[in-house]
Amino acid sequence: MEIRVNPTRMELKKLQARYATARRGHKLLKDKCDGLMQQFLEIVREARRLRAELEPKLTAAYASFAAAGAVSDPKMLQTALLLPRKSAEVDVTFRNRMSVNVPQFSAETGGETELCNYGFAFTGGSIDAAILTLSKLREPMLRMAQLEKEAMLMADEIERTRRRVNALEHIMIPQYLAGIRQIKLKLDENERGNITRLMKVKDMMLAAQMQQRKDFIPDESDAE
């Protein structure tokens, strides 16, 4: 789709300035997209590595909980886990990474021990192992959640940046080039028309001058 422009030199300068700006913007957005993609791949690789390390440990913790539920009364187990001795609060801050506000998770803990207020006579050792395992996985799980959320935000920004790059590359820049070419063709046509008219005027002036000279030169037959 071509843009409609007035075939004037002022409009040509405007389109050339817009074209230069679009070219610079396209390069900046392309570099940004490449940088985002590089960081996105690094985040994804780290998140995959961390998930591969956490999944076996989480499976073992869930197995310990399942074993505790098998040997203990479910209601008693639920009651034993109601009052933990240690509390944790997650603090969320944000930082700018390639124009993307990504979250940063940090946990603040308080209390004496990871275990809950339950009697050891009514619970087995499997519940202790499960709680201690999960407490050790708190920081890695927060880190994995942070990386996966960061990867999602980076992916959205990459998609938006790619759409802008494609819009500039396939729509705006071709339209500016077509408009510049159209104006140049029209200006060249007008210039050729002006040259043709000037040549015709020059020929007419030369013909008039020659006619005037003929009128001033006396005829030899008349002189005799």
C-alpha positions in Angstrom: 0.0 0.0 0.0 1.5 3.3 -1.2 1.1 6.5 0.7 -0.3 9.5 -1.0 2.1 12.4 -1.1 2.4 15.8 -2.8 5.1 15.8 -5.4 7.1 18.7 -3.9 10.7 19.1 -2.8 9.6 19.9 0.7 7.5 16.8 0.9 10.5 14.8 -0.5 12.7 16.1 2.3 10.1 15.2 4.9 9.9 11.6 3.6 13.6 11.3 3.4 13.9 12.4 7.0 11.2 9.9 8.1 12.9 7.2 6.1 16.2 7.8 7.8 14.5 7.8 11.2 12.7 4.5 10.4 16.0 3.0 9.3 17.7 4.0 12.6 14.7 2.8 14.6 14.7 -0.5 12.7 18.3 -1.1 13.5 17.9 -0.2 17.2 14.8 -2.5 17.6 16.6 -5.3 15.7 19.6 -5.0 18.1 17.3 -4.9 21.0 15.4 -8.0 19.8 18.8 -9.9 19.4 19.8 -8.9 22.9 16.5 -9.9 24.4 16.7 -13.3 22.6 20.2 -13.9 23.9 19.3 -13.2 27.5 16.0 -15.1 27.1 17.9 -18.2 26.0 20.3 -17.9 29.0 17.3 -17.6 31.4 15.6 -20.6 29.9 18.7 -22.7 30.1 19.2 -21.8 33.8 15.6 -22.4 34.6 15.7 -25.8 32.9 18.9 -26.7 34.8 17.4 -25.6 38.1 14.1 -27.5 37.5 16.0 -30.6 36.6 17.7 -30.4 40.0 14.6 -29.6 42.0 12.2 -32.2 40.6 13.9 -35.2 42.1 14.2 -33.5 45.5 10.5 -32.5 45.4 9.5 -36.0 44.4 11.4 -37.3 47.4 9.7 -34.8 49.7 6.3 -35.7 48.4 7.1 -39.4 48.9 8.1 -38.7 52.5 4.7 -36.9 53.0 2.9 -39.8 51.4 4.8 -42.2 53.7 3.9 -40.1 56.7 0.2 -40.1 55.7 0.3 -43.9 55.3 1.5 -44.6 58.8 -0.3 -41.7 60.6 -3.8 -40.6 61.0 -4.6 -38.0 58.2 -6.4 -35.7 60.7 -3.6 -35.9 63.2 -1.1 -35.2 60.4 -3.1 -32.2 59.3 -3.3 -30.9 62.9 0.4 -31.4 63.4 1.2 -29.2 60.4 -1.1 -26.3 61.4 1.4 -24.4 63.6 4.9 -24.1 62.2 7.6 -22.7 64.4 9.2 -20.8 61.6 7.5 -18.2 59.3 8.5 -17.0 55.9 7.6 -13.9 53.9 8.3 -13.4 50.2 9.4 -9.9 49.2 9.0 -8.9 45.6 11.0 -6.1 44.0 11.5 -5.2 40.3 14.4 -4.3 38.2 14.8 -3.1 34.6 16.3 -5.6 32.2 16.4 -4.6 28.6 13.4 -2.3 29.2 11.5 -5.1 30.9 10.5 -4.9 34.5 11.3 -8.3 35.9 10.5 -9.4 39.5 13.1 -10.3 42.1 11.9 -12.7 44.8 13.5 -12.9 48.3 12.3 -14.8 51.4 12.6 -13.5 54.9 12.3 -16.2 57.6 11.8 -16.0 61.3 11.6 -18.6 64.0 13.5 -21.2 65.8 13.3 -24.3 63.6 11.7 -25.6 60.4 9.7 -28.2 62.3 6.1 -27.7 63.5 4.7 -27.8 66.9 3.9 -31.5 67.0 4.8 -34.3 69.3 7.4 -36.8 68.1 5.4 -39.6 69.7 2.5 -39.2 67.2 4.5 -38.7 64.0 7.2 -40.6 62.2 10.6 -39.6 61.0 9.3 -39.3 57.4 7.4 -36.1 58.1 10.5 -34.6 59.6 12.5 -35.5 56.5 9.9 -34.0 54.2 9.7 -30.7 56.1 13.4 -30.3 56.3 13.8 -31.2 52.6 11.2 -28.6 51.6 12.8 -26.0 53.8 16.1 -26.5 52.0 14.3 -26.1 48.6 12.7 -22.7 49.5 15.4 -20.6 48.0 15.9 -22.7 44.8 12.1 -22.8 44.3 11.9 -19.0 44.6 14.8 -18.7 42.2 13.1 -21.0 39.7 9.8 -19.1 40.0 11.7 -15.8 39.4 13.5 -17.2 36.3 10.3 -18.7 34.8 8.4 -15.4 35.3 11.3 -13.5 33.9 11.3 -15.8 30.8 7.6 -15.2 30.3 8.0 -11.4 30.5 11.0 -11.5 28.2 9.1 -13.6 25.6 6.2 -11.1 25.6 8.7 -8.3 25.0 10.5 -10.2 22.3 7.1 -10.7 20.5 6.2 -7.0 20.8 9.6 -6.0 19.5 9.4 -8.4 16.6 6.1 -7.0 15.6 7.5 -3.5 15.5 10.6 -4.6 13.6 8.3 -6.4 11.0 6.0 -3.3 10.8 9.0 -1.1 10.0 10.7 -3.5 7.7 7.7 -4.7 5.6 5.3 -1.7 5.9 6.7 1.7 6.9 10.1 1.6 5.2 8.7 0.3 1.8 6.0 2.9 2.0 8.5 5.7 2.5 10.7 4.3 -0.3 7.7 4.2 -2.6 6.7 7.7 -1.7 10.3 9.0 -2.3 10.5 7.2 -5.6 7.1 8.6 -6.7 8.0 12.2 -5.8 11.4 11.9 -7.6 9.7 10.5 -10.7 7.2 13.3 -10.7 9.9 16.0 -10.1 12.0 14.5 -12.9 8.9 14.6 -15.2 8.2 18.2 -14.3 11.9 19.1 -14.8 11.8 17.5 -18.3 8.6 19.3 -19.1 10.2 22.6 -18.0 13.3 22.0 -20.1 11.1 21.1 -23.1 9.1 24.4 -22.6 12.3 26.4 -22.2 13.7 24.9 -25.4 10.6 25.7 -27.3 10.6 29.3 -25.9 14.3 29.6 -26.9 13.5 28.3 -30.5 10.6 30.8 -30.7 12.9 33.7 -29.6 15.6 32.7 -32.1 13.0 32.5 -34.8 11.7 35.9 -33.9 15.2 37.4 -33.8 15.9 35.9 -37.3 12.6 37.3 -38.6 13.6 40.8 -37.2 16.9 40.6 -38.9 15.3 39.7 -42.2 12.9 42.7 -41.8 15.8 45.1 -41.3 18.0 43.8 -44.2 16.9 45.6 -47.4 16.1 43.4 -50.4 18.6 43.7 -53.3 15.7 43.8 -55.8 14.2 46.8 -54.0 17.6 48.6 -54.0 17.9 48.4 -57.8 
